[in-house]
Amino acid sequence: MAQAVGKKAKESFFTGAFSSFSVDDLKEAKEFYDQILGLKVSDTEEGLEIDIEGTPIFLYPKDDHEPATFTVLNFQVDDIDVAVDSLTARGIEFESFSGEMETDDKGIFRGKEDGNGPNIAWFKDPAGNFISVIEG
C-alpha cells in the first residue's frame, strides 16, 4: 500500500480577478451606478467598468439581456439602516419578501438578530439585476 506524501504547494497562474454581468442599456446603467449609487464608472471599448475600492466590476451590453434571478453584486456597509435610508432618499426602491426571508417595512431582512444570517436588503439596477447592501 502506497503512503501519502506531503502535499505539493499549489502554484497559481492567475494574475487577478474581476466580476461581470450584463445590462440592457449602458447609458442607463452608467447613470445609475455613477449618479445614483455614487460609484466611479469608466467607459471601456466593450462596456463599463465600476471601480469599488480597487476591485473592478465589468458591465457589458447584451441585446437579449435577462436579469439575473440571484444577487449579482453585494455592497458591504457598516450600518444597514443608514445605507437603506440614504439609498431610499436617492430614489432606490427596496424589494419586499415574505416567508423565510421576510423583510421589514424598510426592505431589510434582519437575520443577524435571530442568528439566521446577515442583515441584508435587496434592490434592482435599471436592467433588473439584483443588488444588495449587506451589513458586516
GROMACS elastic network, one bead per residue, 0.5 to 0.9 nm:
[ bonds ]
;  ai    aj funct       b0    kb
    4     7     6  0.84191   500
    5     8     6  0.87318   500
    7    10     6  0.85998   500
   12    15     6  0.82723   500
   14    17     6  0.77392   500
   17    55     6  0.84793   500
   17    56     6  0.83105   500
   18    55     6  0.69080   500
   18    56     6  0.56063   500
   18    57     6  0.58616   500
   18    58     6  0.73788   500
   19    55     6  0.87458   500
   19    56     6  0.70725   500
   19    57     6  0.50464   500
   19    58     6  0.62428   500
   19    59     6  0.87425   500
   19    72     6  0.89067   500
   19    73     6  0.88686   500
   20    49     6  0.89717   500
   20    56     6  0.86692   500
   20    57     6  0.54990   500
   20    59     6  0.56109   500
   20    60     6  0.74876   500
   20    72     6  0.84497   500
   21    57     6  0.81648   500
   21    58     6  0.66747   500
   21    59     6  0.53296   500
   21    60     6  0.65074   500
   21    61     6  0.88220   500
   21    68     6  0.86583   500
   21    72     6  0.72078   500
   21   129     6  0.86742   500
   22    58     6  0.84735   500
   22    59     6  0.55333   500
   22    61     6  0.56587   500
   22    62     6  0.59497   500
   22    65     6  0.65194   500
   22    66     6  0.82544   500
   22    67     6  0.80025   500
   22    68     6  0.88517   500
   22   127     6  0.82253   500
   22   129     6  0.85694   500
   23    26     6  0.66895   500
   23    29     6  0.71064   500
   23    59     6  0.65956   500
   23    60     6  0.61514   500
   23    61     6  0.52094   500
   23    62     6  0.60955   500
   23    63     6  0.84010   500
   23    65     6  0.62083   500
   23    66     6  0.81822   500
   23    67     6  0.77771   500
   23   125     6  0.88539   500
   23   126     6  0.81246   500
   23   127     6  0.52803   500
   23   128     6  0.82850   500
   23   129     6  0.79739   500
   24    28     6  0.85957   500
   24    29     6  0.82876   500
   24    60     6  0.83424   500
   24    61     6  0.55589   500
   24    62     6  0.55233   500
   24    63     6  0.59883   500
   24    64     6  0.74718   500
   24    65     6  0.55583   500
   24    66     6  0.82137   500
   24    67     6  0.89835   500
   24   126     6  0.85203   500
   24   127     6  0.58108   500
   25    28     6  0.54379   500
   25    29     6  0.61442   500
   25    30     6  0.86412   500
   25    60     6  0.89911   500
   25    61     6  0.64670   500
   25    62     6  0.81517   500
   25    63     6  0.85090   500
   25   126     6  0.82648   500
   25   127     6  0.72204   500
   26    30     6  0.59429   500
   26    31     6  0.85492   500
   26    47     6  0.69216   500
   26    48     6  0.72619   500
   26    59     6  0.79217   500
   26    60     6  0.74380   500
   26    61     6  0.62084   500
   27    30     6  0.51724   500
   27    31     6  0.63108   500
   27    32     6  0.86845   500
   28    31     6  0.52232   500
   28    32     6  0.61968   500
   28    33     6  0.87220   500
   28   126     6  0.68566   500
   28   127     6  0.84529   500
   29    32     6  0.50840   500
   29    33     6  0.60785   500
   29    34     6  0.82305   500
   29    48     6  0.85136   500
   29    59     6  0.83540   500
   29   125     6  0.74518   500
   29   126     6  0.64683   500
   29   127     6  0.74507   500
   30    33     6  0.53974   500
   30    34     6  0.57196   500
   30    35     6  0.78034   500
   30    41     6  0.66914   500
   30    42     6  0.83307   500
   30    43     6  0.85057   500
   30    48     6  0.72427   500
   30    50     6  0.89869   500
   31    34     6  0.52634   500
   31    35     6  0.52199   500
   31    36     6  0.69381   500
   31    37     6  0.88906   500
   32    35     6  0.55796   500
   32    37     6  0.63792   500
   32    38     6  0.83429   500
   32   125     6  0.72721   500
   32   126     6  0.72523   500
   33    36     6  0.59041   500
   33    38     6  0.63274   500
   33    39     6  0.57504   500
   33    40     6  0.79139   500
   33    41     6  0.70156   500
   33    50     6  0.78205   500
   33   125     6  0.82979   500
   34    37     6  0.58467   500
   34    40     6  0.61151   500
   34    41     6  0.57911   500
   34    50     6  0.85500   500
   35    38     6  0.52926   500
   35    39     6  0.75741   500
   36    39     6  0.82902   500
   36    87     6  0.80935   500
   36    90     6  0.63177   500
   36    91     6  0.79812   500
   36    92     6  0.82839   500
   37    87     6  0.75823   500
   37    90     6  0.81787   500
   38    41     6  0.88325   500
   39    50     6  0.67935   500
   39    51     6  0.70393   500
   39    52     6  0.70935   500
   40    49     6  0.82841   500
   40    50     6  0.57495   500
   40    51     6  0.54928   500
   40    52     6  0.73449   500
   41    48     6  0.66498   500
   41    49     6  0.56453   500
   41    51     6  0.65056   500
   42    47     6  0.86741   500
   42    48     6  0.56480   500
   42    49     6  0.51660   500
   42    50     6  0.64738   500
   42    51     6  0.81617   500
   43    46     6  0.81451   500
   43    47     6  0.61608   500
   43    49     6  0.64000   500
   44    47     6  0.51746   500
   44    48     6  0.54870   500
   44    49     6  0.67882   500
   45    48     6  0.82002   500
   46    59     6  0.85659   500
   46    60     6  0.64190   500
   46    61     6  0.78690   500
   47    58     6  0.71462   500
   47    59     6  0.57222   500
   47    61     6  0.63484   500
   48    57     6  0.82506   500
   48    58     6  0.57985   500
   48    59     6  0.50576   500
   48    60     6  0.64744   500
   48    61     6  0.88009   500
   49    56     6  0.62846   500
   49    57     6  0.56023   500
   49    59     6  0.62437   500
   49    60     6  0.87957   500
   50    55     6  0.80688   500
   50    56     6  0.56364   500
   50    57     6  0.50382   500
   50    58     6  0.63956   500
   50    59     6  0.77989   500
   51    54     6  0.56628   500
   51    55     6  0.55896   500
   51    57     6  0.64704   500
   51    58     6  0.89424   500
   52    55     6  0.50381   500
   52    56     6  0.63363   500
   52    57     6  0.75863   500
   53    56     6  0.83734   500
   61    65     6  0.77987   500
   62    66     6  0.86505   500
   65   127     6  0.80454   500
   66    69     6  0.89064   500
   66   127     6  0.80725   500
   66   128     6  0.79837   500
   66   129     6  0.84633   500
   67    70     6  0.86931   500
   67   127     6  0.63741   500
   67   128     6  0.50630   500
   67   130     6  0.78117   500
   68    71     6  0.72229   500
   68    72     6  0.71198   500
   68   128     6  0.75095   500
   68   129     6  0.53504   500
   68   130     6  0.68056   500
   69    72     6  0.87288   500
   69   129     6  0.73837   500
   69   130     6  0.71176   500
   70   129     6  0.77839   500
   70   130     6  0.61802   500
   70   131     6  0.85812   500
   71    74     6  0.71013   500
   71   122     6  0.80657   500
   71   129     6  0.71615   500
   71   131     6  0.53723   500
   71   132     6  0.68410   500
   72   129     6  0.66980   500
   72   130     6  0.59394   500
   72   131     6  0.59620   500
   72   132     6  0.83853   500
   73   129     6  0.86387   500
   73   130     6  0.72156   500
   73   132     6  0.64498   500
   73   133     6  0.87404   500
   74   122     6  0.89295   500
   74   130     6  0.89650   500
   74   131     6  0.58432   500
   74   133     6  0.57851   500
   74   134     6  0.66536   500
   75   131     6  0.77782   500
   75   132     6  0.60301   500
   75   134     6  0.60656   500
   75   135     6  0.85314   500
   76    80     6  0.88041   500
   76   132     6  0.84089   500
   76   133     6  0.58155   500
   76   135     6  0.58029   500
   76   136     6  0.61738   500
   77    80     6  0.61491   500
   77    82     6  0.88083   500
   77    83     6  0.69001   500
   77   133     6  0.64761   500
   77   134     6  0.59334   500
   77   136     6  0.62401   500
   78    82     6  0.85337   500
   78    83     6  0.83191   500
   78   134     6  0.83873   500
   78   135     6  0.56014   500
   78   136     6  0.59593   500
   79    82     6  0.55080   500
   79    83     6  0.63685   500
   79    84     6  0.87663   500
   79   134     6  0.86657   500
   79   135     6  0.60107   500
   79   136     6  0.80658   500
   80    83     6  0.50028   500
   80    84     6  0.59661   500
   80    85     6  0.83909   500
   80   108     6  0.80134   500
   80   119     6  0.70731   500
   80   120     6  0.72281   500
   80   121     6  0.79335   500
   80   133     6  0.69679   500
   80   134     6  0.66657   500
   80   135     6  0.53934   500
   80   136     6  0.87822   500
   81    84     6  0.52053   500
   81    85     6  0.59896   500
   81    86     6  0.84381   500
   81   106     6  0.83339   500
   81   108     6  0.82360   500
   82    85     6  0.52019   500
   82    86     6  0.60495   500
   82    87     6  0.85842   500
   83    86     6  0.51578   500
   83    87     6  0.61000   500
   83    88     6  0.84302   500
   83   133     6  0.74155   500
   84    87     6  0.51703   500
   84    88     6  0.58857   500
   84    89     6  0.84764   500
   84    92     6  0.85545   500
   84    94     6  0.81285   500
   84   106     6  0.73518   500
   84   107     6  0.82439   500
   84   108     6  0.81226   500
   84   121     6  0.76053   500
   84   133     6  0.77852   500
   85    88     6  0.51045   500
   85    89     6  0.61889   500
   85    90     6  0.87714   500
   85   106     6  0.81461   500
   86    89     6  0.51728   500
   86    90     6  0.65332   500
   86    92     6  0.88933   500
   87    91     6  0.65773   500
   87    92     6  0.54131   500
   87    93     6  0.81456   500
   87    94     6  0.89823   500
   88    91     6  0.51350   500
   88    93     6  0.62156   500
   88    94     6  0.77117   500
   88   106     6  0.88853   500
   89    92     6  0.72110   500
   92   123     6  0.71400   500
   92   124     6  0.82881   500
   92   125     6  0.89310   500
   93   107     6  0.85611   500
   93   122     6  0.88408   500
   93   123     6  0.62655   500
   93   124     6  0.79366   500
   94   106     6  0.72800   500
   94   107     6  0.53563   500
   94   108     6  0.81660   500
   94   121     6  0.68203   500
   94   122     6  0.57133   500
   94   124     6  0.77080   500
   95   103     6  0.82301   500
   95   106     6  0.89225   500
   95   107     6  0.57845   500
   95   108     6  0.85341   500
   95   121     6  0.73544   500
   95   122     6  0.55583   500
   95   123     6  0.55030   500
   95   124     6  0.79615   500
   96   102     6  0.74691   500
   96   103     6  0.57944   500
   96   104     6  0.77176   500
   96   105     6  0.80661   500
   96   106     6  0.83771   500
   96   107     6  0.53253   500
   96   108     6  0.81020   500
   96   121     6  0.87870   500
   96   122     6  0.82654   500
   97   100     6  0.84820   500
   97   101     6  0.62217   500
   97   103     6  0.53944   500
   97   104     6  0.84866   500
   97   107     6  0.77304   500
   97   109     6  0.83678   500
   98   101     6  0.61096   500
   98   103     6  0.64882   500
   99   102     6  0.51412   500
   99   103     6  0.87742   500
  101   109     6  0.62361   500
  101   110     6  0.86436   500
  101   111     6  0.81956   500
  102   107     6  0.85873   500
  102   108     6  0.81636   500
  102   109     6  0.59776   500
  102   110     6  0.83592   500
  103   106     6  0.74650   500
  103   110     6  0.71720   500
  103   120     6  0.89024   500
  103   121     6  0.78483   500
  104   107     6  0.51992   500
  104   108     6  0.53821   500
  104   109     6  0.64881   500
  104   110     6  0.78616   500
  105   108     6  0.74275   500
  106   121     6  0.84501   500
  107   120     6  0.85572   500
  107   121     6  0.57949   500
  107   122     6  0.73424   500
  107   123     6  0.88264   500
  108   119     6  0.67119   500
  108   120     6  0.56495   500
  108   122     6  0.77342   500
  109   112     6  0.87202   500
  109   118     6  0.79137   500
  109   119     6  0.55310   500
  109   120     6  0.53186   500
  109   121     6  0.60844   500
  109   122     6  0.89126   500
  110   113     6  0.61459   500
  110   114     6  0.75749   500
  110   116     6  0.81484   500
  110   117     6  0.79889   500
  110   118     6  0.67537   500
  110   120     6  0.67429   500
  110   121     6  0.87600   500
  111   114     6  0.55105   500
  111   115     6  0.59362   500
  111   118     6  0.50229   500
  111   119     6  0.52388   500
  111   120     6  0.77575   500
  112   115     6  0.50033   500
  112   116     6  0.59453   500
  112   117     6  0.53448   500
  112   119     6  0.55796   500
  113   116     6  0.75752   500
  113   117     6  0.85616   500
  113   118     6  0.84389   500
  113   119     6  0.81644   500
  114   117     6  0.79631   500
  115   118     6  0.80375   500
  117   120     6  0.86871   500
  118   134     6  0.68381   500
  118   135     6  0.64760   500
  118   136     6  0.73773   500
  119   133     6  0.85474   500
  119   134     6  0.59455   500
  119   135     6  0.54840   500
  119   136     6  0.80891   500
  120   132     6  0.66436   500
  120   133     6  0.57298   500
  120   135     6  0.63193   500
  121   131     6  0.84415   500
  121   132     6  0.54561   500
  121   133     6  0.54896   500
  121   134     6  0.66142   500
  122   130     6  0.65136   500
  122   131     6  0.56052   500
  122   133     6  0.65949   500
  122   134     6  0.87315   500
  123   128     6  0.87654   500
  123   129     6  0.82526   500
  123   130     6  0.58297   500
  123   131     6  0.54007   500
  123   132     6  0.61438   500
  123   133     6  0.84573   500
  124   127     6  0.75291   500
  124   128     6  0.51548   500
  124   129     6  0.52224   500
  124   131     6  0.56670   500
  124   132     6  0.83081   500
  125   128     6  0.52731   500
  125   129     6  0.54511   500
  125   130     6  0.67673   500
  125   131     6  0.70431   500
  126   129     6  0.75067   500
